[in-house]
């Protein structure tokens, strides 16, 4: 009963639920057991419990979610086709350079299509 009365008296008015503080005090004084149990069960406001985090992860900030792609499917397909074409052109240029470098390294080699 004494613990309940001290808790009621020291609580801020904003932390008392359902009845004014004076009514809670009278309830605990007149009905010690029932009043104290009711006070701790429904009359006082408890601080919110902290969210439990897995060990070691409470200090690590969560990365932001990846940005959403707001382009339409057609736009995405057009971009992929453009990338495929660029890669095909790069491969063709690389093939021609290798052929040119091979020809420059061996000038005696007959050119394709020439009679020799």
Helices and strands as residue ranges (DSSP letters): H 2-10, G 13-15, H 21-30, H 32-38, I 39-43, H 73-105
